[in-house]
Amino acid sequence: MNILVLGSGGREHALAHTFWRQGHRVYCLPGNPGMHAIATPLENVSCHVSSAVSIDDHAALARQVAEKKIDLTVVGPEVPLERGIQDFFSSQKLALFGPTKKAARLESSKAWAKEFMRKAGIPTAAFTVCQTSQEAKRAAGALFAQGHGERHGERHGERHGVVIKPSGLTGGKGVVCCTQYSEAMQAIEQIAEENCYGSAGSEIVVEELLAGPELSLLVLSDGKRMVPLLAAQDHKRLYDRDEGPNTGGMGAFAPIPFVDAHILAEIERTVVQPTLRGLQEEGITYQGLLYFGLMLTPQGPKVLEYNCRFGDPEAQAILPLLECDLAELMQACIDGELGSVSIRWKPLFSCCVVLASCGYPGPFSTGIPIEGLENIEKSENLFTFHAGTAINSSGDLVTAGGRVLGITGLGSTLEEAVKKTYEAIRQLSFPWAHFRTDIAHCSMTQPIGT
């Protein structure tokens, strides 16, 4: 098949690499230096229409797709879905993997998603949707008064705090977990009064902070059924031991040793199937990938968030383990025939560690040279996924973003996968790179030092 991957991050590189290793011809828009080694940038394709095309110009993009006879377009990031790219491609009778604009509200509006969960009976944190900073402050204060955290230095109950979220899209960086009343007030003021997230903060979700291990479950959906992929665990916090600010993700591993068939069956029964039924009751035919961000609480699995596309860096951990044809699975979702295909996995574990620019998720420098990738790229069961990279005027690979690279290692055990990944990282020369040294350690019987 001719496949176009939209996006330029590590997730998109992992998607392109999967299609490429499975024998498909891959195009990308815009892509990155790593993707350009295996996929043709759409801007470079000779055609009769203008080559100046962007992801946001759905009409021009659709013309290129039709002219180049691209069989399947795959959306990596969330913004094109929010803006209705699936709806436009469908009107042009072009195959695109991703949900409609209406379905994508599960991610583009946290407020809508939380109300959907309440209506569908899906377990989630107690919450209040607020329109103003005053409402949000009152809601946070009420949670603290009920014993969900510390107020003025006094601990109330056994809860750990509250969570403040802008309702709209924030690139995975908008969630603030607050264990003190003053932290919650500051987060609300930044969203509602300082307007740090723009229109994404026009509504604020205030909810209780849940406790327990997190997991990410990605499922394929054809509108009639949902089929899970491997469960993975992301590491959102910037520093080891889950300290520091939230990021877009500093690493992930799969599968999760402590998530057994019993836990997955409970998630299927209490979360996945009620989500499918709830969408159908809303008149939404969800075709694409749906990401469940979950926490295993003492009361059972609860949904933290939905995403309407592959997670990043979960995709970099999960996709290298896939043995069957990913394009075939995606086409089955589009055709409503997911029941006719089977999913096969390599009997291995994977570990992905993200290398970020110093200063991320705050201000950071770019243009820093990266050396040593050739040592990794020639190694078996090791993958380098580019995220924030560029080629400078001298032809050298340099940093160009906050999260720069994702290094993924595979092994017959989780310990072996982790060891392989960190050994590969030591072969790189990337001045001032920041990465966590404890990815997957909580799930290993004998943590491996780095």
N, C-alpha and C positions, 0 to 999 in steps of 0.2 A: 504493500500500500504506500501511497504518497501521504505523509503525515506532516502537518504543520503544528508546531508547539509555540504557543504565545507566552511570552515572558522572558525574564533574563536572570533569574536567580538559581539557587542550588536545586530547588525543587524541579524547575524546568529542565536543568541539566540532567537530573536523574531520569526524568521522563524521556527526554531525547535519547539518552544513552540506552535506556531500556528498549525503545523502538529500534534503535540502530543495531544493538546486539541481536535482536530478534529478526533482522534481515529486511527491515523496512527502509524506504528512502525518506529522510527526515529533512524538513525545512524548519526555520525558526524566525521569530520576529519578537524583539530584536536579537535575542540570544546574548551570548557572552563569549569570550575567547575560548573557553572550554567547549562550549556547544558548537562553535564554528569549526572545530576540528572534525566533527562528525555530522554536522547539519549545515545545509546551505542557507545563509541569511536570505530572507525573502526579498530584501532590498536589492540583492545582487542578481535576482532572477530577471533575465531578459524577457520582456513581455510588451504588449502593445499599449497597456495603460501605464500611467505614471508610476515610477518606482518609489516615489515619496509617499509611503503609506504608513499609517500608525495603527496601533491596536484600537485607538479610540474612534477612528474613522471606519465604522462598520461597513459602509457602502463600498468604499475603495478597497478595503480588505477583502470583502466578498467577491469583488470583481477579479482580484488577483487569484483568489482561491479557485474560482471557476475556470479562469483562463489556464492556470497551471495544472488543472485537473487533480487538485489535491482531494484525496478521498476522505480525509478525516482531519478536523481541526480540534486541537486539545488546548483548553484554557488552563494556564497555570495559576495566575493571581486572581484575587477576588473582585477587583474593581470592574473588569469588563463584564462580569456576571451581573453585578449590581446595575450596570448601565444597559443591560438587555441585549448583549451580543447573541445569546442563544435565540431569543425571539426573532431578531433580524435574520440570522442565518437560516432559521426554520422557514421564514417567509420566502427565502430564496431557494429553498429545497437543497440546502447544503448541510452536510453532516457535521455537527459540532458536539463535543463531549463536555457537558456542563448543564446545570439547571437553568430554568427560565428566570427572568427578573423577579417574578412573584415568588418563586420557590427560594431564590437567593436571599429573601428577607430573613431567613433563618440565621444568616450571618450578617447581613448589612444593617439589621436593626436588632440589637440585643433586647430592646424593649418588646418588640413584636415576638421575638423568640421566647422570651420568658412568659409572656401572656399565652402563647401557643402551648408551652409546656404545662401551664396551669390548667388550661382548658382540656388538654389531652390526658391529664393525669400522669404526667411524666415526672418522676422524682427530681427535684432540683432544690437549690438553696432558697430560703425565704427571702423575698425581695419586695422592693417598692420602686416603681417607675416615677421619676420626678421631672418636672418641667422647668423648675427654677432652682437656684442655689439654696434659697430659703427652705424649699420643700426637701431638698436632698439633705440639708443639715439637720432638719427635724427628724427625717427618717433614720439617719445615722445615729443621732442622739438617742432615739428610741431603742435601737438595737443595743447600744452600749448600756442603756438603762436596764435592759432585759438580761444583761450579763453576757454580752458577746465580745467583751474586750476590756480594755483599761480606759478609765476616764479620770483625768487629772491624777494619774499615777496610781489609782486604786484598781485592783483586779476584781472583776465580778464574774463569778461562775467559772466554768471550765472551757468556755469558748475562747477562740484565739483572736477574734477581731471582726472587722467588717471589710467588705470589698466595694470599691467605687469604680464604676465603669461608664465611659461615654457610650451611648447607644450605637453610634455609627462605627464605620471602619477606621481603624487606627494602626493598621499594619502589625497587629499583635502586641503593641506597646502601651495600650491605653489603660490596662487593668492595674489598679493600685490596691494592694492588700495592706490594711491598716490595723495595727494592734493597739494604737492609742487614738484617743479622741482628736487630739490636735492634728495627727496625720490625716485623718479623714476630712477634717475641716480644710486643711491645706489642699488636698486633692480635689475637693469640690470647688474651691475657689479657682484653682488652675483651669479646671474644665469649663465652669460656668461663667466666671467673671473675667479671667485672663484670656479665655477663648483659645487655649493652647492647642485644641484639636479642631478648631473651626466648627463647621456645621455638624460634625460627628458628635459634638457635645451638646447639641440642642436639647437632647433628653439625657438624663443620667439614671443609671440603674444602681441602686444601693441594696446590697444583699449581705447576708451572713457569710462569714468566712468558714468554709467547711474544713474538716480535718480528715486526713487519710492519704493513702498512696494514690497518685494520679495515673491515668492511662489514657491513651488515644486509640480509639477504635474507628478505623476507616471502613465504610461499607459501600459496596456498589449497589445501585438501585436502577431498576428499569420501570419504576412506577407501580409495579404489581408485587414485587418482592425486593428484599434487601439481603445481600450476601456479604458477610464480613471478610475483610482481609486480616492479616496478622495484627494482633494487638501490639502496640509499641508504647514506650514511655519517653516523653520529652522532658527536658530540663530547661525550664523557663528562666530561672534566676541567673544572674550574671556570674556569681562566684560559687566556689565550692560550698558544699553543705547547704545548698539552696539559700544562700544569702545574697543580698544586693537587690537591685531593681529588676523588674521583669524585662525580658528581651523578646525578640522574635523566636528564640530557641537556641540553646548553646550545645545541644547534642541530643541523641536519641539512640535507643537500642530496641531490638526485636528478635524473637518473641520475648515475652516477659515470663520468666520462670514461675512466678507466684500466681499468674493468671491461668487457672486450670479450666477444664471443661465445665465444671460446676459454676464457676464465676461467669464464664462466657454465656452459659445457658440462662443465668439470672439476668444478665444484661440484655440478652435477646428478648426475654419475656417481659421485663419491666421497662425497658428503654427503647430498643430498636423497633419492635413490632408496634408498640403504642405510637411511636413517631410516624411510622408508615400509615397506620390507620388515621392518625390525626391529620396528616397531609391529604389523604384521600377525602376526608370529611370536609376539608377546606377547599376541595375541588382542584387540588394541585397534583399533577402527575410528575413526580420527582424522578428525573432521569439524569444520572451522573454519579458523582461520588459525594457522600455525606460523611463528614468527620464528626465524631462524638468525642468531645473532651469530657472525661469522666473522673469522678473521685469515688474511691471505695470507702465509704463512711461506715461507722458501726451500724448504721441503720440500713445499709445496702448501697448499691451504686446510685450516684446522683449525677445529673448532667451539669457540667460547668458552662459549656458553650457548644454551639454547632459551628462548623465551617463547611462551606459548600464546594470545597476543592481539596486537593491533597495537602496534607500538612507539610510544613517545612521547619525542622529537618526530618520529620517522620518518613517522608517519601525517600530520602536518601538512605534510610535504614531499611525500609521495607522492600523497595523495588529491586535491589540487587538479589534478593532471595526468591523472586518470582521466576518460576520455570515455564509457565504457559504464556501464550501470546497476549500481551496487554491490549493491543489494538483489537483483537478478537473479543475480549471481554468488554471493551468500551462500545464496540459496535453492537454487541448483544444488548447492552443497556439502552442504546438509542432505538433499537428495533423492538424493544419490549420482550426479548427472548433470553433473558439471563438464565432461565432454568435449563437452557439447552447446552450450556457450557460448564466446564469444571475448572477449578482453580488448583494449581499444583505449586508446591513450594520446595525449595532446596532444604534438605535436613540440616540446616546450619543456623548459627546465630550471627547477628550483625551489630556493629557499634559504629555510630557516626559521631565525630567530634567536630564542632564548629570552631574555626580560627577567626577571630574578630580583630578589627582595628582597635588600637589603644584608645580609650575614651568612649567607645560604643557602650550603651545606646545613646550617649550624649555626643557632643562635638568630637570629631576625629579627623585626622589628617589622611590624605590620599596620595597616590603617586609613589608609595613605598615599594621598592623592588621585592619580588618573590623569586627565590631560587630553590632548586632541588626537586621540583615536581617530577622531573624525568626519572628519578630514582623510584618514585611511587608508582608511576603510570606503567612501568614495566613489570610490576610485581603481581603475582597471581592472588586473587581474592582481595585486592585492594583497589579502591575507587577514589578518585579525586573529583569532587563536584564544585565547579566554580560558582560563586555568587556575586561578590563585589570585586571583579577584576577587570582590567583593561590592558591594552597594548599601547605603550607610549610612543612618542615620535621616533625613538631609537629602536623600536621593535621589541622592547623588553616588557615582560609581564609585570604589572604593578597593581597595587591595591586601588580600588575605586568605590568602596562602599564600607558599611559597618560590619556586616558579616561577609567575610572574604572567601573562605574555602570551607568545604565539608569533607573530611577524610573518613571513609568508611572501610572497615575491615570485617572480613567474614571468618568464622572459625567453627569447628565442630562443637565447641563449648562457648559460653558467653565469655569466660575468662580468656580463651584463646583469641576471640574477636577483639576484645578490649586491648589485649597485649599487642596484637598486630597493628591496631590503629595508632596507639601511642608510640610504638616503635617507628611507624612511618612518619609521624609528626616530627620526630627528632631528626629526620633527614632533611627537613626544610630549613631554609634560611629566610626568615620573614621578621625583620626587626620590629620589636615592640608588639608582636602578636600577643593577643590574649586568648586563652582557652581554659576551660575547666579541666581539672585533672581527676575528677571523680565520676565521670559519666559511667553509669551502670553499676557503680560500686555497691550501691544499696541492695542490689539483687544478686551479688556474687558471694559465694561461700568464703572465698579467700581474696579480698581486694588486692589488686595489683598496683603497687606504687609506681609513680611516674617520675 
